Amino acid sequence: MEKMKPVLRHIANLWTLVQHPSRTHEWTLSEKLDAIQEAGFDGVCWAPSEELWEAARNRGLIFLGGMASGRVLEFPSLLHDLKRYGAHHVNVQLGADDVLTPEALELTLALMGEARTLGLTPAIETHRGTCTETPEKLYALADAFAHATGSLLPISWDFSHFAVVKHLTPAHFVERLLRRPDLIQHAQQFHLRPFNGHHVQVPLTGADRKQTQEFKDWLPFAEAILQCWLDGNRQSGQDILVCPELGPVEGGYALSTFPDSWEDAKLLRQEIDGVWQRLIA
């Protein structure tokens, strides 16, 4: 049987376009999706809605669903809405920061069981304020999940949170953050947001639109992530869903002095694609 190369799908998050281009003149959903399509993205991530599903489908965009919950009783309705409105892959922020491994495992097993009946593929995001807010909590959950099911935990990787929690310098990103290649290679969702050990998001460009030193320091880590994933998937035919997860000023990820989040997100997509094309060749 001929083996197929994997495919990178660039996914934009509507979060990046909150209050864009300004609070008083925010783009409509149609304007945002037009811009996403024109920038070369393959899909969009957000909470499910009929309006978003139809608009994305009309533009040929993949819909990657998002949900956040720590209540088992909420899972059926949340997952049914995601299925109803065209999601297959789902990014999940699970539980709260005070949830320990036994409860986190119960939540994960319930979530995966409900999703399986609907044909959905959820992945647990690594995120502050959730049950995976530190590497130790994530790995404990992953090991417990493997023991309970015999399978690897599907993860949506956002390494920025772990880097800040551990106060890492760029020289230690690979050593400290890519410790579980088995879990990285099993994953399909990656939130690649440039960061350093002090800031969960750094600007990509300065006032002169040239790339910042912080972004240049982060780029080798992005290449190491993709290389690690390819080491286990080079002939898998798998999709890898990569989101240049840049937040806007609203919410505090970007500061008021940062460049435009959407313009930086487009640049980040281009840079990630360039790294991917070089590695896949």
matplotlib code that plots the C-alpha trace (Angstrom):
import matplotlib.pyplot as plt

x = [0.0, 1.4, 2.0, 0.8, 2.6, 0.9, -0.9, -0.7, -4.0, -3.7, -6.5, -7.4, -9.1, -11.9, -10.5, -7.7, -10.2, -12.2, -12.7, -10.8, -10.0, -11.3, -13.8, -16.3, -15.9, -15.5, -15.7, -18.8, -18.5, -18.6, -15.8, -13.7, -14.2, -13.4, -10.1, -9.3, -9.9, -8.0, -5.0, -4.7, -6.1, -7.8, -10.2, -11.5, -11.8, -14.5, -17.6, -20.3, -23.2, -25.4, -24.3, -20.6, -21.0, -22.9, -20.6, -17.4, -18.9, -19.8, -16.1, -14.7, -13.3, -12.8, -14.6, -12.6, -14.9, -14.1, -15.6, -14.7, -16.4, -15.7, -19.2, -20.0, -23.7, -22.9, -20.9, -23.8, -25.3, -22.0, -20.8, -24.1, -24.0, -20.5, -21.5, -24.7, -22.7, -20.0, -17.1, -15.1, -12.0, -12.7, -10.4, -11.4, -10.4, -11.2, -12.0, -10.5, -7.0, -8.0, -9.1, -6.7, -5.9, -8.6, -11.4, -9.6, -9.5, -13.2, -14.0, -11.8, -13.2, -16.8, -15.9, -14.2, -17.0, -19.7, -17.6, -17.0, -20.7, -21.0, -17.9, -16.1, -12.3, -11.7, -8.3, -7.5, -5.8, -2.8, -4.0, -3.6, -6.6, -7.6, -6.8, -3.7, -2.2, 1.2, 3.3, 3.1, -0.7, -0.9, 1.5, -0.3, -3.6, -2.0, -0.5, -3.8, -5.7, -3.2, -3.5, -7.3, -7.7, -4.5, -4.4, -2.5, -4.4, -5.3, -3.8, -4.2, -0.7, -0.2, 3.3, 3.2, 1.4, 4.0, 6.9, 5.5, 4.6, 8.2, 9.9, 11.9, 14.4, 14.4, 17.5, 15.6, 12.3, 13.1, 14.7, 11.9, 8.8, 9.3, 9.8, 7.0, 7.4, 4.9, 2.1, 3.3, 3.3, -0.1, -1.6, -3.2, -3.9, -1.2, -1.6, 1.7, 1.8, 5.2, 6.1, 9.0, 9.3, 7.8, 5.0, 2.5, 2.5, 5.2, 4.8, 6.1, 6.8, 7.9, 6.9, 9.0, 7.2, 10.5, 10.5, 11.2, 14.1, 11.6, 9.9, 13.2, 14.2, 10.9, 11.0, 13.5, 11.2, 8.3, 10.6, 11.5, 7.8, 7.0, 10.1, 9.2, 5.7, 7.0, 9.4, 6.4, 4.1, 6.1, 4.2, 1.0, -1.3, -2.5, -3.6, -1.9, -4.1, -1.9, -3.4, -1.3, -3.1, -2.5, -4.9, -6.2, -5.8, -9.3, -8.6, -5.0, -2.9, -1.8, -1.0, -2.1, 1.4, 1.5, 1.1, -2.1, -2.8, -4.4, -1.5, 0.9, -1.2, -1.0, 2.8, 2.9, 1.0, 3.4, 6.5, 5.0, 4.2, 7.7, 9.1, 6.7, 7.5, 11.2, 10.7, 8.3, 10.5]
y = [0.0, 3.4, 5.6, 9.2, 12.3, 14.2, 17.5, 20.6, 22.5, 26.1, 27.0, 30.6, 31.3, 33.9, 34.9, 36.7, 38.9, 40.0, 43.8, 43.9, 46.3, 48.3, 48.0, 50.4, 49.1, 45.4, 43.3, 41.2, 37.4, 37.4, 39.9, 37.9, 34.7, 36.4, 37.6, 34.2, 32.6, 35.3, 34.8, 31.2, 29.5, 26.1, 26.5, 28.3, 27.5, 28.8, 27.8, 26.2, 28.1, 27.6, 31.0, 30.1, 26.6, 27.7, 30.6, 28.5, 25.7, 28.1, 29.2, 25.7, 26.2, 23.5, 24.1, 23.1, 23.3, 24.6, 23.9, 24.5, 22.6, 20.6, 19.2, 15.7, 16.6, 19.4, 17.2, 15.7, 19.0, 20.7, 17.8, 17.4, 21.1, 20.7, 17.6, 19.4, 22.4, 20.5, 19.9, 16.8, 17.8, 19.6, 21.6, 21.1, 23.1, 20.7, 21.3, 23.8, 24.3, 22.5, 19.3, 16.5, 13.4, 11.0, 13.5, 14.7, 11.1, 10.6, 13.8, 12.7, 9.2, 10.6, 13.1, 10.6, 8.1, 10.6, 12.0, 8.5, 7.8, 11.0, 10.4, 13.4, 13.6, 15.8, 16.7, 18.1, 21.5, 22.3, 25.5, 27.5, 27.4, 23.9, 20.4, 20.4, 23.7, 22.2, 19.5, 17.3, 17.4, 16.7, 13.8, 12.3, 12.5, 11.0, 8.1, 7.4, 7.5, 5.1, 2.8, 2.9, 2.6, 1.3, 4.3, 7.6, 10.7, 13.0, 16.4, 19.9, 21.3, 24.9, 25.0, 28.7, 28.0, 25.4, 27.8, 30.5, 28.2, 26.8, 30.2, 28.8, 30.5, 29.7, 27.6, 25.2, 25.0, 21.8, 20.0, 20.9, 21.0, 18.1, 15.4, 13.2, 12.7, 9.8, 12.2, 14.9, 12.5, 11.2, 14.7, 16.4, 19.9, 22.4, 26.1, 27.7, 31.0, 32.7, 33.1, 33.3, 32.3, 35.5, 36.1, 33.7, 35.8, 38.0, 40.4, 39.1, 42.5, 45.9, 49.4, 49.0, 45.7, 43.8, 40.6, 41.0, 39.2, 37.4, 35.9, 34.9, 33.2, 31.2, 30.0, 27.2, 25.7, 25.7, 23.8, 21.3, 20.7, 20.0, 17.9, 15.8, 15.3, 14.3, 11.8, 9.7, 10.7, 11.3, 8.6, 8.5, 10.6, 12.3, 15.9, 18.1, 21.1, 24.2, 27.4, 30.6, 31.3, 35.0, 36.7, 40.3, 43.2, 42.3, 39.6, 40.6, 38.3, 41.2, 44.5, 47.9, 48.5, 45.3, 45.2, 44.2, 40.5, 39.6, 40.9, 39.0, 35.9, 36.0, 36.4, 33.5, 31.3, 32.1, 31.4, 28.1, 27.0, 27.8, 25.6, 22.8, 22.9, 22.7, 19.8, 17.8, 18.0]
z = [0.0, -1.0, 2.1, 2.0, 3.2, 6.1, 5.4, 7.5, 7.8, 8.9, 11.3, 12.2, 15.5, 15.5, 18.9, 17.1, 15.3, 18.4, 18.1, 14.9, 13.4, 16.3, 19.2, 17.5, 13.9, 14.5, 11.3, 10.7, 10.8, 6.9, 6.8, 9.2, 7.3, 4.0, 5.4, 6.8, 3.4, 1.5, 3.9, 2.9, 6.0, 5.6, 8.5, 11.5, 15.2, 17.6, 19.5, 17.3, 15.7, 12.7, 11.2, 11.5, 10.2, 7.1, 6.4, 6.8, 4.7, 1.9, 1.8, 1.9, 5.4, 7.9, 11.2, 14.3, 17.3, 20.7, 24.2, 27.8, 30.6, 33.8, 34.2, 32.8, 32.5, 30.1, 27.7, 25.7, 24.8, 24.0, 21.9, 20.1, 19.1, 17.8, 15.8, 14.5, 13.3, 11.4, 13.7, 13.6, 15.7, 19.0, 21.2, 24.8, 27.9, 30.6, 34.2, 36.6, 38.1, 41.4, 39.6, 40.5, 38.4, 39.5, 38.7, 35.6, 34.4, 35.1, 33.1, 30.2, 30.0, 30.0, 27.4, 25.1, 25.5, 24.6, 21.7, 20.3, 19.9, 17.8, 15.7, 17.1, 17.8, 20.9, 22.2, 25.7, 25.5, 27.7, 29.3, 32.5, 34.8, 33.7, 34.9, 32.5, 33.7, 34.4, 32.7, 35.8, 35.8, 32.1, 32.2, 35.2, 33.3, 30.2, 32.1, 34.0, 30.6, 29.1, 32.1, 31.9, 28.1, 26.7, 24.4, 24.2, 25.4, 22.5, 23.3, 21.9, 22.6, 23.6, 25.0, 25.9, 29.2, 30.4, 29.4, 31.6, 34.5, 34.4, 33.6, 30.7, 28.5, 24.7, 25.2, 27.3, 25.3, 23.5, 26.4, 28.8, 26.6, 24.2, 26.8, 25.6, 21.8, 22.0, 23.0, 20.6, 17.7, 18.6, 18.6, 15.7, 17.2, 17.9, 19.0, 17.9, 19.7, 20.1, 23.8, 26.2, 29.8, 31.1, 28.5, 27.1, 23.9, 22.4, 19.5, 16.1, 14.7, 15.8, 14.8, 11.6, 10.8, 11.1, 13.1, 16.8, 18.5, 20.7, 17.6, 16.1, 19.4, 19.3, 15.7, 16.2, 18.8, 16.3, 13.9, 16.6, 17.3, 13.7, 13.3, 16.4, 15.0, 11.5, 13.1, 13.9, 11.1, 7.9, 5.9, 8.0, 5.7, 8.9, 9.1, 11.5, 12.5, 13.4, 14.8, 15.0, 18.3, 18.7, 21.2, 20.8, 23.3, 24.6, 27.2, 27.8, 25.7, 23.5, 25.1, 23.9, 22.5, 20.5, 16.7, 15.2, 16.2, 12.9, 10.8, 13.0, 12.7, 9.0, 9.2, 11.6, 9.2, 6.5, 8.6, 9.9, 6.4, 5.3, 8.1, 7.2, 3.5, 4.2, 6.7, 4.6, 1.5]

ax = plt.figure().add_subplot(projection="3d")
ax.plot(x, y, z, "-o")
ax.set_aspect("equal")
plt.show()
